[in-house]
Amino acid sequence: MKDCAERTVVLRKPRLSGVDLEEKSTILITCSPGLVGYVRGEVEQLGYQVGASHSTGLEVEGSQVDAMRLNLHLRTANNVLFLLKHFKCKSVGELYDNVSAVAWEEMISCKEYVSVVGKVDTGFVDNSMFANLKVKDAIVDRIAGKRGRRPDSGKERDNVVVQLYWKDDKCWVYLNTSGQKLSDRGYRKIPGKAPLRETLAAAIITATGYNGAGPLVCPMCGSGTLAIEAAFIASRRPPGLLRSNYGFMHMKYFDASKWRRIRSEASKQSKVRGGKAAFVPGPIVATDIDAGAVEVAKKNATTAGVAHLIDFDVCDFAETIVPKGAGIVVMNPEYGLRLGDMRELEATYKRIGDFFKQKCSGYTGYIFTGNPALGKKVGLRTSRRFEFYNASIECRLLKYELYSGSRKGRD
Ligand SMILES: C[S@@+](CC[C@H](N)C(=O)[O-])C[C@H]1O[C@@H](n2cnc3c(N)ncnc32)[C@H](O)[C@@H]1O
Protein backbone atom coordinates (compact mmCIF):
# COMPACT_ATOMS: atom_id res chain seq x y z
CA MET A 1 0.00 0.00 0.00
CA LYS A 2 2.06 2.84 -1.40
CA ASP A 3 -0.01 5.67 0.05
CA CYS A 4 0.47 4.78 3.68
CA ALA A 5 3.89 3.21 3.37
CA GLU A 6 5.45 6.40 2.14
CA ARG A 7 3.58 8.87 4.29
CA THR A 8 5.31 10.81 6.98
CA VAL A 9 2.44 11.24 9.34
CA VAL A 10 2.33 13.63 12.21
CA LEU A 11 -0.14 12.11 14.66
CA ARG A 12 -2.45 14.85 15.79
CA LYS A 13 -5.43 14.70 18.11
CA PRO A 14 -8.59 14.49 16.04
CA ARG A 15 -10.29 17.83 16.45
CA LEU A 16 -13.38 17.58 14.36
CA SER A 17 -16.68 18.11 16.12
CA GLY A 18 -18.52 16.84 13.06
CA VAL A 19 -20.53 19.91 12.20
CA ASP A 20 -18.37 23.02 12.33
CA LEU A 21 -17.43 23.78 8.73
CA GLU A 22 -14.67 26.15 9.83
CA GLU A 23 -12.97 23.70 12.18
CA LYS A 24 -9.58 22.63 10.91
CA SER A 25 -8.13 19.19 10.47
CA THR A 26 -5.59 17.56 8.19
CA ILE A 27 -6.57 17.58 4.54
CA LEU A 28 -4.92 14.87 2.45
CA ILE A 29 -4.89 15.70 -1.26
CA THR A 30 -4.27 12.62 -3.37
CA CYS A 31 -3.07 12.42 -6.95
CA SER A 32 -1.83 9.96 -9.54
CA PRO A 33 1.85 8.90 -9.47
CA GLY A 34 4.11 11.55 -10.94
CA LEU A 35 1.77 14.49 -10.33
CA VAL A 36 2.51 15.44 -6.73
CA GLY A 37 4.90 18.25 -7.75
CA TYR A 38 2.12 19.82 -9.84
CA VAL A 39 -0.39 19.48 -7.00
CA ARG A 40 2.11 21.10 -4.64
CA GLY A 41 2.52 24.05 -7.02
CA GLU A 42 -1.23 24.54 -7.22
CA VAL A 43 -1.82 24.19 -3.49
CA GLU A 44 0.92 26.72 -2.71
CA GLN A 45 -0.46 29.08 -5.33
CA LEU A 46 -3.81 28.89 -3.54
CA GLY A 47 -2.05 30.01 -0.36
CA TYR A 48 -1.76 26.76 1.60
CA GLN A 49 1.35 25.55 3.33
CA VAL A 50 2.18 21.98 2.45
CA GLY A 51 3.00 19.62 5.33
CA ALA A 52 3.86 15.97 4.84
CA SER A 53 3.98 14.72 1.30
CA HIS A 54 4.51 11.39 -0.44
CA SER A 55 4.47 10.03 -3.96
CA THR A 56 0.69 10.19 -4.44
CA GLY A 57 -0.44 12.92 -2.10
CA LEU A 58 0.30 15.73 0.27
CA GLU A 59 -1.20 17.25 3.39
CA VAL A 60 -2.37 20.72 4.28
CA GLU A 61 -4.15 22.04 7.34
CA GLY A 62 -7.63 23.31 6.60
CA SER A 63 -11.35 23.33 7.24
CA GLN A 64 -14.17 21.78 5.26
CA VAL A 65 -14.62 25.17 3.61
CA ASP A 66 -11.00 24.91 2.47
CA ALA A 67 -11.80 21.43 1.19
CA MET A 68 -14.62 22.88 -0.95
CA ARG A 69 -12.29 25.51 -2.35
CA LEU A 70 -9.59 22.94 -3.11
CA ASN A 71 -12.12 20.71 -4.87
CA LEU A 72 -13.14 23.59 -7.08
CA HIS A 73 -9.65 24.84 -7.98
CA LEU A 74 -7.28 21.90 -8.16
CA ARG A 75 -6.46 20.82 -11.71
CA THR A 76 -4.05 17.95 -11.09
CA ALA A 77 -5.35 16.26 -7.91
CA ASN A 78 -7.64 13.23 -7.63
CA ASN A 79 -9.32 13.60 -4.24
CA VAL A 80 -9.53 15.98 -1.31
CA LEU A 81 -9.82 13.97 1.92
CA PHE A 82 -10.74 15.55 5.23
CA LEU A 83 -9.40 13.71 8.29
CA LEU A 84 -12.12 12.75 10.74
CA LYS A 85 -10.21 10.46 13.03
CA HIS A 86 -7.04 8.48 13.40
CA PHE A 87 -6.24 5.85 15.95
CA LYS A 88 -4.14 2.83 16.82
CA CYS A 89 -5.80 -0.35 15.67
CA LYS A 90 -4.84 -4.00 16.02
CA SER A 91 -8.04 -5.82 15.05
CA VAL A 92 -11.23 -5.40 13.04
CA GLY A 93 -13.06 -5.25 16.38
CA GLU A 94 -11.01 -2.18 17.36
CA LEU A 95 -11.62 -0.74 13.92
CA TYR A 96 -15.40 -1.16 14.36
CA ASP A 97 -15.35 0.34 17.87
CA ASN A 98 -13.25 3.35 16.88
CA VAL A 99 -15.36 4.14 13.83
CA SER A 100 -18.58 3.65 15.85
CA ALA A 101 -17.39 6.31 18.28
CA VAL A 102 -17.63 9.03 15.59
CA ALA A 103 -20.92 11.00 15.66
CA TRP A 104 -21.87 9.96 12.11
CA GLU A 105 -25.53 10.77 12.76
CA GLU A 106 -24.54 14.46 12.96
CA MET A 107 -22.88 14.25 9.56
CA ILE A 108 -24.88 11.79 7.50
CA SER A 109 -28.64 11.68 7.12
CA CYS A 110 -30.22 8.23 7.30
CA LYS A 111 -31.67 8.98 3.83
CA GLU A 112 -28.17 9.16 2.34
CA TYR A 113 -26.16 6.48 0.57
CA VAL A 114 -22.71 5.70 1.97
CA SER A 115 -19.75 4.04 0.34
CA VAL A 116 -16.46 3.14 1.99
CA VAL A 117 -13.22 2.80 0.09
CA GLY A 118 -9.92 1.92 1.61
CA LYS A 119 -6.32 0.83 1.40
CA VAL A 120 -5.05 -1.68 3.88
CA ASP A 121 -1.48 -2.77 4.54
CA THR A 122 -1.51 -4.55 7.86
CA GLY A 123 -1.25 -8.05 9.24
CA PHE A 124 -4.40 -7.48 11.31
CA VAL A 125 -6.76 -8.10 8.40
CA ASP A 126 -6.55 -10.16 5.22
CA ASN A 127 -8.19 -7.86 2.74
CA SER A 128 -9.31 -4.28 2.38
CA MET A 129 -12.86 -5.30 1.38
CA PHE A 130 -13.42 -6.80 4.80
CA ALA A 131 -12.01 -3.72 6.54
CA ASN A 132 -14.20 -1.45 4.39
CA LEU A 133 -17.22 -3.57 5.25
CA LYS A 134 -16.48 -3.21 8.97
CA VAL A 135 -16.21 0.56 8.62
CA LYS A 136 -19.46 0.68 6.67
CA ASP A 137 -21.17 -1.47 9.32
CA ALA A 138 -19.89 0.78 12.11
CA ILE A 139 -21.24 3.87 10.34
CA VAL A 140 -24.68 2.56 9.42
CA ASP A 141 -25.14 0.73 12.75
CA ARG A 142 -24.37 3.93 14.62
CA ILE A 143 -26.79 5.97 12.52
CA ALA A 144 -29.49 3.29 12.86
CA GLY A 145 -28.96 3.23 16.64
CA LYS A 146 -29.30 7.02 16.92
CA ARG A 147 -31.89 7.75 14.25
CA GLY A 148 -33.78 4.48 13.93
CA ARG A 149 -32.95 4.03 10.26
CA ARG A 150 -29.94 2.69 8.40
CA PRO A 151 -28.66 4.65 5.38
CA ASP A 152 -28.22 2.69 2.15
CA SER A 153 -24.69 1.68 1.29
CA GLY A 154 -22.78 0.22 -1.63
CA LYS A 155 -20.09 0.88 -4.22
CA GLU A 156 -21.39 4.05 -5.91
CA ARG A 157 -19.15 7.00 -5.21
CA ASP A 158 -21.61 9.73 -6.03
CA ASN A 159 -22.91 10.31 -2.49
CA VAL A 160 -21.15 10.17 0.88
CA VAL A 161 -17.70 8.59 0.52
CA VAL A 162 -15.64 7.57 3.54
CA GLN A 163 -12.03 6.60 3.04
CA LEU A 164 -9.98 4.31 5.26
CA TYR A 165 -6.20 3.90 5.39
CA TRP A 166 -4.90 1.17 7.66
CA LYS A 167 -1.14 0.81 7.85
CA ASP A 168 0.37 -1.57 10.45
CA ASP A 169 -1.35 -0.57 13.70
CA LYS A 170 -2.51 2.88 12.57
CA CYS A 171 -5.80 3.84 10.98
CA TRP A 172 -6.98 7.05 9.39
CA VAL A 173 -10.62 7.69 8.57
CA TYR A 174 -11.33 10.49 6.12
CA LEU A 175 -14.33 12.02 4.51
CA ASN A 176 -13.72 11.99 0.79
CA THR A 177 -15.05 15.48 0.09
CA SER A 178 -14.59 14.99 -3.67
CA GLY A 179 -16.67 11.81 -3.95
CA GLN A 180 -15.89 10.98 -7.54
CA LYS A 181 -12.34 11.73 -8.70
CA LEU A 182 -11.63 15.34 -9.62
CA SER A 183 -10.48 14.20 -13.05
CA ASP A 184 -14.17 13.65 -13.81
CA ARG A 185 -14.72 17.30 -14.64
CA GLY A 186 -18.04 16.66 -16.34
CA TYR A 187 -17.20 18.00 -19.80
CA ARG A 188 -16.13 14.75 -21.43
CA LYS A 189 -19.46 13.22 -22.27
CA ILE A 190 -17.84 11.28 -25.14
CA PRO A 191 -14.32 10.04 -24.32
CA GLY A 192 -12.99 9.28 -27.81
CA LYS A 193 -9.99 6.99 -28.46
CA ALA A 194 -7.25 6.70 -25.81
CA PRO A 195 -8.11 9.98 -24.09
CA LEU A 196 -5.79 11.45 -21.49
CA ARG A 197 -7.13 11.86 -17.98
CA GLU A 198 -8.06 15.49 -17.47
CA THR A 199 -5.71 15.78 -14.46
CA LEU A 200 -2.80 14.40 -16.50
CA ALA A 201 -3.60 16.73 -19.40
CA ALA A 202 -3.65 19.69 -16.98
CA ALA A 203 -0.25 18.63 -15.60
CA ILE A 204 1.19 18.33 -19.12
CA ILE A 205 -0.01 21.81 -20.01
CA THR A 206 1.40 23.13 -16.70
CA ALA A 207 4.75 21.47 -17.46
CA THR A 208 4.93 23.38 -20.75
CA GLY A 209 4.71 26.65 -18.78
CA TYR A 210 1.68 27.73 -20.84
CA ASN A 211 -0.22 30.65 -19.33
CA GLY A 212 -2.45 31.77 -22.16
CA ALA A 213 -0.22 34.60 -23.33
CA GLY A 214 0.92 33.11 -26.65
CA PRO A 215 -0.48 30.63 -29.15
CA LEU A 216 -0.95 26.98 -28.26
CA VAL A 217 -1.22 24.41 -31.02
CA CYS A 218 -2.50 20.93 -30.37
CA PRO A 219 -2.43 18.71 -33.46
CA MET A 220 -3.69 15.13 -32.86
CA CYS A 221 -6.13 16.61 -30.36
CA GLY A 222 -8.36 13.51 -30.10
CA SER A 223 -11.21 14.31 -27.73
CA GLY A 224 -9.66 17.71 -27.03
CA THR A 225 -8.50 17.18 -23.45
CA LEU A 226 -5.18 19.05 -23.79
CA ALA A 227 -6.77 21.98 -25.63
CA ILE A 228 -9.68 22.21 -23.16
CA GLU A 229 -7.41 22.09 -20.10
CA ALA A 230 -5.21 24.72 -21.77
CA ALA A 231 -8.27 26.92 -22.33
CA PHE A 232 -9.17 26.53 -18.64
CA ILE A 233 -5.65 27.58 -17.66
CA ALA A 234 -5.59 30.47 -20.13
CA SER A 235 -8.89 31.82 -18.84
CA ARG A 236 -8.08 31.08 -15.16
CA ARG A 237 -11.24 29.03 -15.05
CA PRO A 238 -11.41 26.64 -12.09
CA PRO A 239 -11.85 23.13 -13.47
CA GLY A 240 -14.50 22.24 -10.91
CA LEU A 241 -17.02 24.92 -11.92
CA LEU A 242 -18.84 22.53 -14.19
CA ARG A 243 -19.31 19.75 -11.72
CA SER A 244 -22.60 19.59 -9.90
CA ASN A 245 -21.82 16.71 -7.57
CA TYR A 246 -19.15 16.46 -4.89
CA GLY A 247 -18.97 14.23 -1.82
CA PHE A 248 -19.24 17.24 0.53
CA MET A 249 -22.66 18.13 -0.89
CA HIS A 250 -24.14 14.99 0.68
CA MET A 251 -23.18 15.90 4.22
CA LYS A 252 -25.99 16.92 6.53
CA TYR A 253 -24.31 20.21 7.28
CA PHE A 254 -23.58 21.14 3.66
CA ASP A 255 -24.01 24.89 3.35
CA ALA A 256 -25.22 25.51 -0.20
CA SER A 257 -25.02 29.29 0.12
CA LYS A 258 -21.38 29.09 1.22
CA TRP A 259 -20.63 26.84 -1.78
CA ARG A 260 -22.40 29.29 -4.12
CA ARG A 261 -20.24 32.12 -2.71
CA ILE A 262 -17.03 30.12 -3.21
CA ARG A 263 -18.10 29.33 -6.78
CA SER A 264 -19.08 32.86 -7.60
CA GLU A 265 -15.81 34.29 -6.20
CA ALA A 266 -13.97 31.78 -8.38
CA SER A 267 -15.95 32.54 -11.51
CA LYS A 268 -15.34 36.26 -11.01
CA GLN A 269 -11.62 35.53 -11.11
CA SER A 270 -12.14 33.47 -14.22
CA LYS A 271 -11.63 35.53 -17.32
CA VAL A 272 -14.34 33.80 -19.29
CA ARG A 273 -17.87 34.49 -18.19
CA GLY A 274 -21.27 33.90 -19.65
CA GLY A 275 -19.74 32.06 -22.58
CA LYS A 276 -18.02 35.26 -23.73
CA ALA A 277 -14.36 36.00 -23.51
CA ALA A 278 -13.67 38.99 -21.25
CA PHE A 279 -10.01 38.20 -21.80
CA VAL A 280 -8.75 36.89 -25.07
CA PRO A 281 -5.83 34.49 -24.69
CA GLY A 282 -3.52 33.68 -27.56
CA PRO A 283 -5.08 31.41 -30.17
CA ILE A 284 -5.57 27.77 -29.21
CA VAL A 285 -5.60 25.52 -32.26
CA ALA A 286 -6.76 21.88 -32.05
CA THR A 287 -6.70 19.56 -35.06
CA ASP A 288 -7.03 15.86 -35.77
CA ILE A 289 -7.12 13.74 -38.90
CA ASP A 290 -10.25 12.01 -37.63
CA ALA A 291 -13.35 14.13 -38.28
CA GLY A 292 -15.26 12.13 -35.64
CA ALA A 293 -12.62 12.97 -33.01
CA VAL A 294 -12.83 16.68 -33.85
CA GLU A 295 -16.62 16.53 -33.56
CA VAL A 296 -16.26 14.96 -30.11
CA ALA A 297 -13.61 17.52 -29.10
CA LYS A 298 -15.91 20.38 -30.17
CA LYS A 299 -18.80 18.94 -28.17
CA ASN A 300 -16.59 18.48 -25.11
CA ALA A 301 -15.24 22.03 -25.42
CA THR A 302 -18.79 23.36 -25.74
CA THR A 303 -19.83 21.49 -22.59
CA ALA A 304 -16.71 22.85 -20.87
CA GLY A 305 -17.71 26.39 -21.88
CA VAL A 306 -14.46 27.07 -23.75
CA ALA A 307 -15.31 26.20 -27.38
CA HIS A 308 -15.09 29.89 -28.32
CA LEU A 309 -11.42 29.89 -27.26
CA ILE A 310 -10.38 26.98 -29.51
CA ASP A 311 -10.06 26.86 -33.31
CA PHE A 312 -10.79 23.32 -34.47
CA ASP A 313 -9.88 21.79 -37.79
CA VAL A 314 -9.82 18.37 -39.43
CA CYS A 315 -6.45 17.68 -41.08
CA ASP A 316 -3.26 15.70 -41.02
CA PHE A 317 -1.12 17.20 -38.24
CA ALA A 318 1.43 18.41 -40.80
CA GLU A 319 -1.25 20.61 -42.40
CA THR A 320 -2.14 22.37 -39.15
CA ILE A 321 -2.04 26.13 -39.53
CA VAL A 322 0.46 27.33 -36.95
CA PRO A 323 -0.14 30.92 -35.79
CA LYS A 324 2.78 33.33 -35.91
CA GLY A 325 4.61 34.01 -32.68
CA ALA A 326 6.59 32.17 -30.05
CA GLY A 327 4.02 29.58 -29.09
CA ILE A 328 3.77 26.08 -27.77
CA VAL A 329 2.97 23.02 -29.85
CA VAL A 330 1.99 19.93 -27.88
CA MET A 331 1.21 16.54 -29.35
CA ASN A 332 0.00 13.26 -27.93
CA PRO A 333 0.52 10.75 -30.73
CA GLU A 334 -0.38 7.11 -30.30
CA TYR A 335 2.54 5.17 -28.90
CA GLY A 336 1.95 1.64 -29.91
CA LEU A 337 0.97 0.04 -26.64
CA ARG A 338 -2.72 0.40 -27.10
CA LEU A 339 -3.21 1.78 -30.58
CA GLY A 340 -1.31 2.01 -33.80
CA ASP A 341 1.05 -0.11 -35.81
CA MET A 342 4.77 0.28 -34.90
CA ARG A 343 6.23 0.79 -38.34
CA GLU A 344 3.60 3.33 -39.24
CA LEU A 345 4.18 5.08 -35.93
CA GLU A 346 7.92 5.32 -36.55
CA ALA A 347 7.15 7.17 -39.77
CA THR A 348 4.64 9.39 -37.95
CA TYR A 349 7.16 10.37 -35.26
CA LYS A 350 9.71 11.18 -37.94
CA ARG A 351 7.11 13.34 -39.69
CA ILE A 352 6.41 15.10 -36.37
CA GLY A 353 10.11 16.04 -36.26
CA ASP A 354 9.83 17.40 -39.82
CA PHE A 355 6.66 19.32 -38.92
CA PHE A 356 8.37 20.86 -35.89
CA LYS A 357 11.37 21.92 -37.99
CA GLN A 358 9.51 23.16 -41.02
CA LYS A 359 6.38 24.75 -39.59
CA CYS A 360 6.98 25.50 -35.92
CA SER A 361 10.21 27.45 -35.83
CA GLY A 362 10.27 29.89 -32.92
CA TYR A 363 7.94 27.58 -30.97
CA THR A 364 8.64 25.20 -28.12
CA GLY A 365 7.56 21.70 -29.09
CA TYR A 366 6.35 18.94 -26.78
CA ILE A 367 5.55 15.30 -27.46
CA PHE A 368 3.84 13.17 -24.84
CA THR A 369 4.71 9.53 -25.42
CA GLY A 370 4.92 6.24 -23.59
CA ASN A 371 7.41 4.83 -26.06
CA PRO A 372 11.01 6.14 -25.80
CA ALA A 373 12.09 4.26 -28.94
CA LEU A 374 9.47 6.13 -30.96
CA GLY A 375 10.58 9.41 -29.33
CA LYS A 376 14.02 8.86 -30.88
CA LYS A 377 12.49 8.74 -34.36
CA VAL A 378 11.64 12.44 -34.09
CA GLY A 379 15.25 13.18 -34.96
CA LEU A 380 15.55 16.36 -32.90
CA ARG A 381 17.49 16.96 -29.72
CA THR A 382 15.30 17.13 -26.60
CA SER A 383 16.06 20.00 -24.26
CA ARG A 384 14.21 18.36 -21.36
CA ARG A 385 12.20 15.25 -20.49
CA PHE A 386 9.42 15.35 -17.93
CA GLU A 387 8.42 12.06 -16.27
CA PHE A 388 4.77 11.09 -16.19
CA TYR A 389 2.60 8.00 -15.85
CA ASN A 390 -0.45 7.35 -17.96
CA ALA A 391 -2.28 4.78 -15.84
CA SER A 392 0.58 2.30 -15.25
CA ILE A 393 2.56 3.25 -18.37
CA GLU A 394 5.70 5.26 -17.74
CA CYS A 395 5.61 8.20 -20.14
CA ARG A 396 7.73 11.18 -21.04
CA LEU A 397 6.90 14.67 -22.13
CA LEU A 398 9.73 15.48 -24.53
CA LYS A 399 10.62 19.13 -24.95
CA TYR A 400 12.19 20.61 -28.10
CA GLU A 401 13.46 24.15 -28.59
CA LEU A 402 12.50 24.85 -32.17
CA TYR A 403 14.88 27.60 -33.14
CA SER A 404 14.64 28.86 -36.68
CA GLY A 405 16.77 26.42 -38.69
CA SER A 406 16.54 23.96 -35.80
CA ARG A 407 19.69 22.15 -34.69
CA LYS A 408 19.42 18.56 -35.72
CA GLY A 409 20.73 15.86 -33.47
CA ARG A 410 20.09 12.45 -32.12
CA ASP A 411 18.88 11.92 -28.59
C1 LIG B 1 -3.58 9.20 -28.39
S1 LIG B 1 -4.80 10.00 -29.33
C2 LIG B 1 -4.90 11.60 -28.60
C3 LIG B 1 -5.79 11.62 -27.40
C4 LIG B 1 -6.05 12.98 -26.86
N1 LIG B 1 -4.87 13.54 -26.19
C5 LIG B 1 -7.23 12.95 -25.92
O1 LIG B 1 -7.09 13.24 -24.72
O2 LIG B 1 -8.33 12.59 -26.36
C6 LIG B 1 -3.98 10.32 -30.84
C7 LIG B 1 -4.81 11.06 -31.87
O3 LIG B 1 -3.98 11.30 -33.00
C8 LIG B 1 -4.80 11.30 -34.15
N2 LIG B 1 -3.94 11.08 -35.33
C9 LIG B 1 -3.30 9.95 -35.71
N3 LIG B 1 -2.61 10.18 -36.85
C10 LIG B 1 -2.78 11.47 -37.18
C11 LIG B 1 -2.32 12.30 -38.24
N4 LIG B 1 -1.51 11.83 -39.18
N5 LIG B 1 -2.69 13.60 -38.24
C12 LIG B 1 -3.51 14.09 -37.29
N6 LIG B 1 -4.00 13.35 -36.28
C13 LIG B 1 -3.64 12.05 -36.21
C14 LIG B 1 -5.78 10.19 -33.89
O4 LIG B 1 -6.95 10.36 -34.68
C15 LIG B 1 -6.03 10.33 -32.39
O5 LIG B 1 -7.18 11.13 -32.15
Ligand as a Chemical Component Dictionary entry (heavy atoms), coordinates in Angstrom:
data_LIG
# 
_chem_comp.id                   LIG 
_chem_comp.type                 NON-POLYMER 
_chem_comp.pdbx_formal_charge   0 
_chem_comp.three_letter_code    LIG 
# 
loop_
_chem_comp_atom.comp_id 
_chem_comp_atom.atom_id 
_chem_comp_atom.alt_atom_id 
_chem_comp_atom.type_symbol 
_chem_comp_atom.charge 
_chem_comp_atom.model_Cartn_x 
_chem_comp_atom.model_Cartn_y 
_chem_comp_atom.model_Cartn_z 
_chem_comp_atom.pdbx_ordinal 
LIG C1  C1  C 0  -3.584 9.205  -28.389 1  
LIG S1  S1  S 1  -4.801 9.998  -29.334 2  
LIG C2  C2  C 0  -4.897 11.604 -28.602 3  
LIG C3  C3  C 0  -5.792 11.617 -27.405 4  
LIG C4  C4  C 0  -6.048 12.980 -26.861 5  
LIG N1  N1  N 0  -4.870 13.537 -26.187 6  
LIG C5  C5  C 0  -7.234 12.952 -25.922 7  
LIG O1  O1  O 0  -7.093 13.243 -24.717 8  
LIG O2  O2  O -1 -8.327 12.586 -26.364 9  
LIG C6  C6  C 0  -3.983 10.319 -30.835 10 
LIG C7  C7  C 0  -4.807 11.060 -31.874 11 
LIG O3  O3  O 0  -3.978 11.304 -32.996 12 
LIG C8  C8  C 0  -4.801 11.298 -34.147 13 
LIG N2  N2  N 0  -3.942 11.083 -35.334 14 
LIG C9  C9  C 0  -3.299 9.954  -35.707 15 
LIG N3  N3  N 0  -2.605 10.177 -36.851 16 
LIG C10 C10 C 0  -2.780 11.468 -37.177 17 
LIG C11 C11 C 0  -2.319 12.299 -38.240 18 
LIG N4  N4  N 0  -1.513 11.832 -39.181 19 
LIG N5  N5  N 0  -2.692 13.599 -38.236 20 
LIG C12 C12 C 0  -3.505 14.092 -37.287 21 
LIG N6  N6  N 0  -4.005 13.352 -36.284 22 
LIG C13 C13 C 0  -3.642 12.054 -36.215 23 
LIG C14 C14 C 0  -5.780 10.187 -33.891 24 
LIG O4  O4  O 0  -6.953 10.363 -34.682 25 
LIG C15 C15 C 0  -6.033 10.333 -32.391 26 
LIG O5  O5  O 0  -7.180 11.133 -32.152 27 
# 
loop_
_chem_comp_bond.comp_id 
_chem_comp_bond.atom_id_1 
_chem_comp_bond.atom_id_2 
_chem_comp_bond.value_order 
_chem_comp_bond.pdbx_ordinal 
LIG C1  S1  SING 1  
LIG S1  C2  SING 2  
LIG S1  C6  SING 3  
LIG C2  C3  SING 4  
LIG C3  C4  SING 5  
LIG C4  N1  SING 6  
LIG C4  C5  SING 7  
LIG C5  O1  DOUB 8  
LIG C5  O2  SING 9  
LIG C6  C7  SING 10 
LIG C7  O3  SING 11 
LIG C7  C15 SING 12 
LIG O3  C8  SING 13 
LIG C8  N2  SING 14 
LIG C8  C14 SING 15 
LIG N2  C9  SING 16 
LIG N2  C13 SING 17 
LIG C9  N3  DOUB 18 
LIG N3  C10 SING 19 
LIG C10 C11 SING 20 
LIG C10 C13 DOUB 21 
LIG C11 N4  SING 22 
LIG C11 N5  DOUB 23 
LIG N5  C12 SING 24 
LIG C12 N6  DOUB 25 
LIG N6  C13 SING 26 
LIG C14 O4  SING 27 
LIG C14 C15 SING 28 
LIG C15 O5  SING 29 
# 
